[in-house]
Amino acid sequence: MAIKKYGKAFLFSTTFLLAGLQLGKWVNKDTGFRVQKVTVIGCKTLSEPEVLAAAKAPLNKSIFDVEFAAITKRVETLPFVERVQVSRIFPSTLVIAVQERRPLALINNAGLWPIDEHGVVLPRLQSGRRMSDPASFDTPVLSGITFVKDKEHKQLPASAKPLLDLLAELRTGNPMLYHSISELSVNAKGYLTFYLMKGGVPVYLGRDNWMEKSERLFIFLQRAQPASGKLAAIDLRYANQIVTRES
Protein backbone atom coordinates (compact mmCIF):
# COMPACT_ATOMS: atom_id res chain seq x y z
CA MET A 1 0.00 0.00 0.00
CA ALA A 2 2.84 2.39 0.84
CA ILE A 3 4.44 1.77 -2.55
CA LYS A 4 1.18 2.59 -4.33
CA LYS A 5 0.70 5.69 -2.16
CA TYR A 6 4.17 7.10 -2.93
CA GLY A 7 3.84 6.05 -6.55
CA LYS A 8 0.70 8.12 -6.95
CA ALA A 9 2.33 11.10 -5.24
CA PHE A 10 5.33 10.87 -7.57
CA LEU A 11 3.06 10.60 -10.60
CA PHE A 12 1.04 13.70 -9.60
CA SER A 13 4.12 15.80 -8.78
CA THR A 14 5.80 14.83 -12.04
CA THR A 15 2.65 15.69 -13.97
CA PHE A 16 2.38 19.10 -12.34
CA LEU A 17 6.08 19.81 -12.96
CA LEU A 18 5.80 18.96 -16.62
CA ALA A 19 2.62 21.00 -16.93
CA GLY A 20 4.37 23.95 -15.28
CA LEU A 21 7.33 23.72 -17.64
CA GLN A 22 5.02 23.53 -20.61
CA LEU A 23 3.03 26.53 -19.35
CA GLY A 24 6.28 28.50 -18.89
CA LYS A 25 7.30 27.78 -22.48
CA TRP A 26 3.88 28.83 -23.72
CA VAL A 27 3.93 32.11 -21.71
CA ASN A 28 7.38 33.04 -23.02
CA LYS A 29 6.32 32.40 -26.59
CA ASP A 30 2.95 34.11 -26.27
CA THR A 31 3.08 37.62 -27.80
CA GLY A 32 0.52 38.75 -25.23
CA PHE A 33 3.29 38.68 -22.58
CA ARG A 34 5.67 40.93 -24.47
CA VAL A 35 6.33 44.54 -23.49
CA GLN A 36 3.97 46.80 -25.44
CA LYS A 37 3.84 49.87 -23.18
CA VAL A 38 6.15 51.68 -20.74
CA THR A 39 4.54 54.10 -18.26
CA VAL A 40 6.44 56.72 -16.23
CA ILE A 41 5.03 58.11 -12.99
CA GLY A 42 6.30 60.58 -10.38
CA CYS A 43 7.90 63.18 -12.69
CA LYS A 44 7.67 66.81 -11.59
CA THR A 45 10.72 68.41 -13.16
CA LEU A 46 11.81 65.72 -15.58
CA SER A 47 9.65 64.91 -18.58
CA GLU A 48 8.41 61.45 -19.47
CA PRO A 49 10.43 61.39 -22.75
CA GLU A 50 13.63 62.14 -20.78
CA VAL A 51 13.03 59.18 -18.50
CA LEU A 52 12.08 56.85 -21.36
CA ALA A 53 15.18 57.85 -23.34
CA ALA A 54 17.41 57.05 -20.36
CA ALA A 55 15.57 53.81 -19.47
CA LYS A 56 15.91 52.20 -22.91
CA ALA A 57 13.22 49.70 -21.93
CA PRO A 58 12.98 46.96 -24.58
CA LEU A 59 9.68 46.79 -26.43
CA ASN A 60 8.39 43.47 -27.77
CA LYS A 61 10.64 41.56 -25.38
CA SER A 62 9.16 38.97 -23.02
CA ILE A 63 8.02 40.84 -19.92
CA PHE A 64 9.65 38.11 -17.83
CA ASP A 65 13.08 38.71 -19.37
CA VAL A 66 13.30 42.48 -18.77
CA GLU A 67 16.26 43.38 -16.54
CA PHE A 68 14.86 45.77 -13.93
CA ALA A 69 18.27 46.49 -12.38
CA ALA A 70 19.69 47.71 -15.70
CA ILE A 71 16.75 50.06 -16.31
CA THR A 72 16.96 51.38 -12.74
CA LYS A 73 20.69 52.08 -13.06
CA ARG A 74 20.25 53.98 -16.33
CA VAL A 75 17.39 56.16 -15.04
CA GLU A 76 19.30 56.95 -11.83
CA THR A 77 21.97 58.67 -13.94
CA LEU A 78 19.51 61.52 -14.57
CA PRO A 79 20.52 64.36 -12.22
CA PHE A 80 17.07 65.07 -10.76
CA VAL A 81 16.44 61.40 -9.91
CA GLU A 82 16.91 60.13 -6.36
CA ARG A 83 15.22 56.71 -6.53
CA VAL A 84 13.68 54.49 -9.19
CA GLN A 85 11.42 51.46 -8.97
CA VAL A 86 10.51 49.33 -11.98
CA SER A 87 7.54 46.95 -11.91
CA ARG A 88 5.29 44.92 -14.23
CA ILE A 89 1.59 45.13 -14.92
CA PHE A 90 0.59 41.96 -16.72
CA PRO A 91 0.35 41.15 -19.44
CA SER A 92 2.41 43.77 -21.30
CA THR A 93 3.16 46.98 -19.35
CA LEU A 94 6.26 48.20 -17.52
CA VAL A 95 5.95 50.95 -14.92
CA ILE A 96 8.90 53.19 -14.04
CA ALA A 97 8.22 55.05 -10.77
CA VAL A 98 10.56 58.01 -10.26
CA GLN A 99 11.23 59.85 -7.02
CA GLU A 100 12.94 63.14 -7.82
CA ARG A 101 15.35 65.02 -5.60
CA ARG A 102 13.58 67.74 -3.65
CA PRO A 103 15.34 71.12 -3.84
CA LEU A 104 16.19 72.62 -0.46
CA ALA A 105 17.58 75.92 -1.74
CA LEU A 106 18.65 77.69 -4.92
CA ILE A 107 22.34 78.63 -5.09
CA ASN A 108 22.81 82.07 -6.64
CA ASN A 109 25.99 81.65 -8.68
CA ALA A 110 25.84 82.75 -12.34
CA GLY A 111 22.27 81.56 -12.38
CA LEU A 112 20.11 79.60 -9.94
CA TRP A 113 21.24 76.05 -9.10
CA PRO A 114 18.90 73.84 -7.04
CA ILE A 115 20.51 71.75 -4.29
CA ASP A 116 18.94 69.02 -2.18
CA GLU A 117 19.44 68.43 1.54
CA HIS A 118 22.35 66.09 0.81
CA GLY A 119 24.23 68.86 -0.99
CA VAL A 120 23.72 67.42 -4.48
CA VAL A 121 23.91 70.25 -7.03
CA LEU A 122 21.19 69.90 -9.66
CA PRO A 123 21.17 71.41 -13.17
CA ARG A 124 20.79 75.16 -13.37
CA LEU A 125 17.21 76.33 -13.78
CA GLN A 126 16.35 77.10 -17.37
CA SER A 127 13.33 79.05 -18.57
CA GLY A 128 12.23 76.08 -20.64
CA ARG A 129 12.53 73.55 -17.84
CA ARG A 130 9.21 71.83 -17.18
CA MET A 131 7.91 72.30 -13.64
CA SER A 132 4.55 70.58 -13.15
CA ASP A 133 4.91 71.30 -9.43
CA PRO A 134 6.27 74.86 -9.01
CA ALA A 135 6.04 74.42 -5.23
CA SER A 136 9.05 72.11 -5.51
CA PHE A 137 11.14 75.22 -6.20
CA ASP A 138 9.50 77.38 -3.54
CA THR A 139 12.79 77.55 -1.67
CA PRO A 140 15.09 80.28 -0.31
CA VAL A 141 17.95 81.57 -2.43
CA LEU A 142 21.44 81.02 -0.98
CA SER A 143 24.05 83.66 -1.88
CA GLY A 144 27.76 83.90 -1.19
CA ILE A 145 28.56 80.25 -1.98
CA THR A 146 31.32 79.35 -4.43
CA PHE A 147 31.22 75.95 -6.10
CA VAL A 148 34.06 73.47 -5.90
CA LYS A 149 34.70 71.74 -9.22
CA ASP A 150 35.20 67.98 -9.09
CA LYS A 151 35.89 66.75 -12.61
CA GLU A 152 32.67 67.60 -14.48
CA HIS A 153 30.41 68.05 -11.45
CA LYS A 154 29.81 71.08 -9.29
CA GLN A 155 29.99 70.54 -5.55
CA LEU A 156 29.39 72.67 -2.50
CA PRO A 157 32.31 73.52 -0.21
CA ALA A 158 32.38 71.90 3.23
CA SER A 159 31.63 75.31 4.75
CA ALA A 160 28.12 75.15 3.21
CA LYS A 161 27.05 72.06 5.17
CA PRO A 162 25.93 73.98 8.31
CA LEU A 163 23.69 76.11 6.09
CA LEU A 164 22.10 73.02 4.54
CA ASP A 165 21.61 71.47 7.98
CA LEU A 166 19.93 74.68 9.17
CA LEU A 167 17.59 74.83 6.17
CA ALA A 168 16.74 71.13 6.37
CA GLU A 169 15.89 71.46 10.07
CA LEU A 170 13.78 74.56 9.43
CA ARG A 171 11.89 72.94 6.55
CA THR A 172 11.02 69.95 8.73
CA GLY A 173 10.56 71.58 12.12
CA ASN A 174 9.42 75.12 11.28
CA PRO A 175 8.13 75.28 7.69
CA MET A 176 6.41 78.61 8.35
CA LEU A 177 9.75 80.30 9.04
CA TYR A 178 11.47 78.38 6.24
CA HIS A 179 8.98 79.69 3.68
CA SER A 180 9.16 83.22 5.07
CA ILE A 181 12.87 83.49 4.17
CA SER A 182 13.52 84.89 0.72
CA GLU A 183 17.31 84.71 0.76
CA LEU A 184 20.23 83.65 2.94
CA SER A 185 23.53 85.42 2.38
CA VAL A 186 26.83 84.41 3.93
CA ASN A 187 29.89 86.65 3.64
CA ALA A 188 33.57 85.74 3.44
CA LYS A 189 33.87 85.72 7.24
CA GLY A 190 30.96 83.31 7.65
CA TYR A 191 28.41 85.85 8.92
CA LEU A 192 24.87 84.87 7.96
CA THR A 193 22.02 87.22 7.03
CA PHE A 194 18.40 86.29 6.31
CA TYR A 195 16.20 88.43 4.08
CA LEU A 196 12.51 88.01 4.83
CA MET A 197 9.86 87.60 2.16
CA LYS A 198 7.82 90.36 3.73
CA GLY A 199 9.50 93.66 2.95
CA GLY A 200 12.95 92.18 2.33
CA VAL A 201 13.88 92.91 5.96
CA PRO A 202 17.49 91.85 6.75
CA VAL A 203 18.00 89.64 9.80
CA TYR A 204 21.58 89.48 11.09
CA LEU A 205 22.46 86.15 12.71
CA GLY A 206 26.24 86.34 12.98
CA ARG A 207 28.50 83.29 12.77
CA ASP A 208 27.04 80.76 15.20
CA ASN A 209 23.98 79.39 17.04
CA TRP A 210 21.86 79.87 13.92
CA MET A 211 19.13 77.43 14.90
CA GLU A 212 18.64 78.94 18.35
CA LYS A 213 18.53 82.44 16.83
CA SER A 214 16.07 81.27 14.18
CA GLU A 215 13.72 80.00 16.88
CA ARG A 216 14.02 83.33 18.67
CA LEU A 217 13.31 85.13 15.39
CA PHE A 218 10.18 83.09 14.79
CA ILE A 219 8.75 83.91 18.22
CA PHE A 220 9.59 87.58 17.73
CA LEU A 221 7.90 87.74 14.31
CA GLN A 222 4.69 86.29 15.78
CA ARG A 223 4.54 89.09 18.33
CA ALA A 224 6.31 92.04 16.69
CA GLN A 225 4.23 95.21 16.31
CA PRO A 226 6.64 98.05 15.45
CA ALA A 227 5.39 101.51 16.29
CA SER A 228 6.13 102.78 12.79
CA GLY A 229 4.36 99.81 11.25
CA LYS A 230 7.47 98.55 9.45
CA LEU A 231 10.75 96.93 10.47
CA ALA A 232 13.94 97.99 8.68
CA ALA A 233 16.32 95.43 10.26
CA ILE A 234 16.51 92.75 12.95
CA ASP A 235 19.79 92.00 14.72
CA LEU A 236 20.24 88.70 16.58
CA ARG A 237 24.02 88.80 16.95
CA TYR A 238 23.89 89.66 20.65
CA ALA A 239 23.37 86.99 23.32
CA ASN A 240 19.70 86.62 24.29
CA GLN A 241 18.82 89.94 22.69
CA ILE A 242 16.88 91.16 19.69
CA VAL A 243 17.80 94.61 18.40
CA THR A 244 15.47 96.13 15.83
CA ARG A 245 15.49 99.20 13.64
CA GLU A 246 12.29 100.67 12.32
CA SER A 247 11.76 102.68 9.18
Number of C-alpha atoms within 10 A of each C-alpha: 6 7 8 9 9 11 11 12 12 12 11 12 11 12 12 12 12 12 12 12 12 11 12 12 11 12 17 16 12 11 16 15 19 23 24 17 14 17 13 16 13 14 20 19 19 19 16 15 10 12 22 16 11 16 21 12 20 18 16 14 16 20 24 15 11 17 12 17 11 12 20 19 14 16 24 19 12 16 14 25 19 14 14 19 14 16 11 16 12 13 16 20 18 23 15 25 18 23 17 19 21 19 23 24 25 25 25 18 14 7 11 18 20 25 25 17 19 14 19 18 21 23 14 17 14 10 7 6 11 14 15 12 11 10 9 14 16 14 21 23 20 25 18 16 17 14 15 12 11 9 7 6 12 16 17 18 13 9 10 17 14 12 17 19 15 15 23 19 15 18 16 10 11 15 13 12 18 21 15 16 20 19 21 22 18 19 12 8 8 14 14 21 22 23 21 20 14 11 11 15 18 20 23 21 23 18 14 13 11 17 15 11 22 20 13 15 19 16 12 13 10 8 8 13 11 13 9 8 9 15 19 14 17 21 18 20 20 12 8 9 11 15 12 13 11 12 10
